[in-house]
Amino acid sequence: MAYISGAAADVYRSTRKRTMAKKGTITIERELCKGCYLCVRSCPVKAIEPDRTSNASGVYPARAVHAETCIACGSCYAVCPDVCITVYEEAV
């Protein structure tokens, strides 16, 4: 078995910290959402689903239903054409 030491070990440790799983939460502005569900399709952990109640415009917006599974990847934020999603990365 090979051991890593010195500068190589420091690089390994810093890389390992960056690739560890993140935890996050999201908020979705119900009244701004137009119900395109791009965020629902882009979420790798399926933390977002269509809501069962409509907003004031009569649209069924997206909502965070499994918020505890959010990994703060930002996919939902990146694809949202209405910019109604905010992603918060939590300290783990």
Backbone torsions as a table, in degrees:
resi	resn	phi	psi	omega
1	MET	NA	133.1	-179.0
2	ALA	-92.3	143.1	177.2
3	TYR	-111.4	143.9	179.4
4	ILE	-103.6	134.8	178.4
5	SER	-139.9	168.9	176.0
6	GLY	68.6	-139.7	-176.1
7	ALA	-63.3	-36.4	179.7
8	ALA	-63.3	-38.2	179.0
9	ALA	-66.6	-38.7	178.5
10	ASP	-63.8	-42.5	178.5
11	VAL	-63.6	-43.1	179.5
12	TYR	-60.1	-47.3	-178.8
13	ARG	-63.3	-43.6	-178.5
14	SER	-67.5	-36.2	176.9
15	THR	-67.0	-41.8	-178.9
16	ARG	-63.2	-39.6	179.4
17	LYS	-64.6	-39.3	-178.2
18	ARG	-71.1	-26.7	-176.1
19	THR	-94.7	-0.4	178.2
20	MET	-69.2	153.9	-177.9
21	ALA	-62.3	142.0	178.1
22	LYS	-104.2	161.6	176.8
23	LYS	-122.5	141.4	-179.0
24	GLY	-152.7	175.8	173.6
25	THR	-137.5	156.8	178.4
26	ILE	-130.9	152.3	171.5
27	THR	-125.3	142.3	179.7
28	ILE	-124.5	123.8	177.2
29	GLU	-76.1	103.4	-175.6
30	ARG	-55.4	-42.0	-174.6
31	GLU	-74.8	-20.3	178.5
32	LEU	-89.7	-21.9	-176.6
33	CYS	-70.8	132.7	179.3
34	LYS	-101.6	5.2	174.7
35	GLY	75.6	32.0	179.0
36	CYS	-77.8	-22.2	177.6
37	TYR	62.3	23.4	173.2
38	LEU	-62.7	-35.2	178.8
39	CYS	-66.3	-37.5	179.4
40	VAL	-61.9	-44.0	-179.2
41	ARG	-72.5	-27.4	-176.0
42	SER	-87.2	-15.3	-176.3
43	CYS	-72.7	116.9	-177.8
44	PRO	-71.3	-19.8	-178.6
45	VAL	-109.5	6.8	177.0
46	LYS	56.6	45.0	178.8
47	ALA	-84.0	-10.8	-176.3
48	ILE	-119.9	137.5	177.3
49	GLU	-139.0	162.7	174.0
50	PRO	-65.3	141.7	178.3
51	ASP	-78.0	155.2	179.8
52	ARG	-95.1	-7.8	177.6
53	THR	-116.8	142.8	-176.9
54	SER	-83.6	159.6	175.0
55	ASN	-89.8	-171.4	-176.5
56	ALA	-63.5	-24.5	179.5
57	SER	-85.3	-3.4	-178.4
58	GLY	85.3	11.9	-179.6
59	VAL	-97.3	145.0	175.9
60	TYR	-93.5	99.4	-175.1
61	PRO	-75.3	170.6	173.7
62	ALA	-78.7	156.5	176.2
63	ARG	-147.9	152.4	178.5
64	ALA	-83.8	109.8	-178.0
65	VAL	-103.3	-27.8	178.8
66	HIS	-120.8	58.3	-174.3
67	ALA	-59.8	-28.0	-179.0
68	GLU	-67.6	-16.0	179.7
69	THR	-94.0	-4.5	-177.9
70	CYS	-59.8	134.5	178.9
71	ILE	-110.8	11.7	177.4
72	ALA	54.9	40.6	-179.0
73	CYS	-77.8	-24.6	178.2
74	GLY	84.3	6.6	179.6
75	SER	-60.7	-43.1	-179.3
76	CYS	-63.4	-42.7	179.3
77	TYR	-63.4	-41.9	-176.2
78	ALA	-65.5	-33.7	-176.1
79	VAL	-94.7	-9.4	-176.0
80	CYS	-71.5	114.1	-179.6
81	PRO	-74.1	-17.0	-178.2
82	ASP	-100.0	-1.2	-179.6
83	VAL	49.8	48.8	-179.4
84	CYS	-107.4	9.0	-179.1
85	ILE	-114.0	134.3	173.7
86	THR	-120.9	133.0	179.6
87	VAL	-110.5	128.7	177.7
88	TYR	-113.6	125.4	175.6
89	GLU	-90.3	128.4	-178.7
90	GLU	-97.3	149.1	175.6
91	ALA	-72.7	133.7	-178.9
92	VAL	-105.6	NA	NA
